[in-house]
Amino acid sequence: MNTPQPSQKRTKIIYWIFTLWMALGMVSTAIVQLMKNKDELANFTNLGYPSYLMTIIGVWKILGVIAILIPKHLLLKEWAYAGFFFVMSGAIISHLIVGDTAGRTFPAVLLFVLVLISWYFRPADRKITVIN
């Protein structure tokens, strides 16, 4: 039986803490978007986006969280991380372009950082390995 090395165990703990935090953030914001919350709707329109985009992004966030949390399906996980990267970096850029305050921009920055940390620390069995 292979016992994980201390660094592997630490990496796995970091991965799961940040991945669950990211998943919670993505699901909670998806629910707010799917419910067309008044404040979130104002946020979207302030950024110049149509309200129907909230539904699309909300559904994608939930599907992305499912893809990242379920075992196997490594290519699907990579696509989900890529989607989160594009959505959250796009949100940050959008907030900066319209001149939003740091307080309004911070949630997008936080989710973006959580996505990066989760992706970086994912265990070997959750990575696609290329064999030359």
C-alpha positions as CSV (number, residue, x, y, z in Angstrom):
1,M,0.0,0.0,0.0
2,N,1.3,3.4,-1.0
3,T,1.3,5.9,1.9
4,P,1.2,9.5,0.8
5,Q,4.4,11.5,1.5
6,P,3.9,14.5,3.9
7,S,4.2,16.9,0.9
8,Q,1.6,15.0,-1.0
9,K,-0.8,15.0,1.9
10,R,-0.3,18.7,2.5
11,T,-0.9,19.4,-1.2
12,K,-4.1,17.3,-1.1
13,I,-5.3,19.2,1.9
14,I,-4.6,22.5,0.3
15,Y,-6.4,21.3,-2.9
16,W,-9.5,20.2,-1.1
17,I,-9.8,23.4,1.1
18,F,-9.5,25.7,-1.8
19,T,-11.5,23.6,-4.2
20,L,-14.4,23.3,-1.7
21,W,-14.2,27.1,-1.0
22,M,-14.2,27.8,-4.8
23,A,-17.1,25.4,-5.3
24,L,-19.1,27.1,-2.5
25,G,-18.4,30.5,-4.1
26,M,-19.3,29.3,-7.6
27,V,-22.6,27.6,-6.5
28,S,-23.7,30.5,-4.3
29,T,-23.1,33.1,-7.0
30,A,-24.8,30.8,-9.5
31,I,-27.9,30.6,-7.3
32,V,-28.0,34.3,-7.0
33,Q,-27.6,34.7,-10.7
34,L,-30.3,32.1,-11.5
35,M,-32.7,33.7,-9.1
36,K,-32.1,37.0,-10.8
37,N,-31.3,38.7,-7.5
38,K,-32.0,42.4,-7.7
39,D,-28.5,43.5,-6.6
40,E,-26.8,40.9,-9.0
41,L,-29.1,42.1,-11.8
42,A,-28.0,45.7,-11.2
43,N,-24.4,44.5,-11.1
44,F,-24.7,42.8,-14.5
45,T,-26.4,45.7,-16.2
46,N,-23.8,48.1,-14.7
47,L,-21.2,46.0,-16.4
48,G,-23.1,46.3,-19.7
49,Y,-24.3,42.7,-19.9
50,P,-27.8,41.5,-20.7
51,S,-29.8,39.9,-17.9
52,Y,-30.1,36.6,-19.8
53,L,-26.4,36.1,-19.4
54,M,-26.9,35.5,-15.7
55,T,-28.8,32.3,-16.5
56,I,-26.2,31.1,-18.9
57,I,-23.3,31.8,-16.5
58,G,-25.3,30.4,-13.5
59,V,-25.9,27.1,-15.2
60,W,-22.3,26.9,-16.4
61,K,-21.0,27.5,-12.9
62,I,-23.1,24.7,-11.4
63,L,-22.0,22.3,-14.2
64,G,-18.4,23.3,-13.8
65,V,-18.5,22.6,-10.0
66,I,-20.0,19.2,-10.7
67,A,-17.3,18.4,-13.2
68,I,-14.5,19.5,-10.9
69,L,-15.8,17.6,-7.9
70,I,-16.7,14.3,-9.5
71,P,-13.9,11.7,-9.9
72,K,-12.3,10.9,-13.3
73,H,-13.4,12.8,-16.4
74,L,-10.0,14.7,-16.5
75,L,-10.6,16.5,-19.8
76,L,-13.9,17.7,-18.5
77,K,-12.2,19.1,-15.4
78,E,-9.7,21.0,-17.5
79,W,-12.5,22.5,-19.5
80,A,-14.3,23.5,-16.3
81,Y,-11.2,25.1,-14.9
82,A,-10.7,26.9,-18.2
83,G,-14.3,28.1,-18.1
84,F,-13.9,29.4,-14.6
85,F,-10.7,31.1,-15.6
86,F,-12.3,32.9,-18.5
87,V,-15.5,33.9,-16.6
88,M,-13.7,35.2,-13.5
89,S,-10.9,37.0,-15.4
90,G,-13.6,38.5,-17.7
91,A,-15.5,39.6,-14.6
92,I,-12.4,41.3,-13.1
93,I,-11.7,43.1,-16.4
94,S,-15.3,44.2,-16.7
95,H,-15.3,45.7,-13.2
96,L,-12.0,47.5,-14.0
97,I,-13.3,48.9,-17.3
98,V,-16.4,50.4,-15.8
99,G,-14.4,51.7,-12.8
100,D,-16.1,49.7,-10.1
101,T,-14.8,50.1,-6.6
102,A,-12.4,47.5,-5.1
103,G,-15.3,46.3,-2.9
104,R,-17.4,45.4,-6.0
105,T,-14.4,43.9,-7.8
106,F,-13.0,41.8,-4.9
107,P,-15.5,38.9,-5.1
108,A,-14.5,38.2,-8.7
109,V,-10.8,38.5,-7.7
110,L,-11.3,36.1,-4.8
111,L,-13.0,33.5,-7.0
112,F,-10.3,33.9,-9.6
113,V,-7.6,33.3,-7.1
114,L,-9.5,30.2,-5.7
115,V,-9.7,28.8,-9.2
116,L,-6.0,29.2,-9.8
117,I,-5.0,27.7,-6.4
118,S,-7.4,24.8,-6.9
119,W,-6.1,24.1,-10.4
120,Y,-2.5,24.4,-9.3
121,F,-2.7,22.1,-6.3
122,R,-4.9,19.4,-7.9
123,P,-3.6,15.9,-7.2
124,A,-2.0,13.8,-9.8
125,D,-5.1,11.6,-10.2
126,R,-7.0,14.8,-11.2
127,K,-4.5,15.9,-13.9
128,I,-4.2,15.0,-17.5
129,T,-0.7,13.6,-18.0
130,V,0.9,13.6,-21.4
131,I,3.3,10.7,-22.2
132,N,5.8,11.4,-25.0
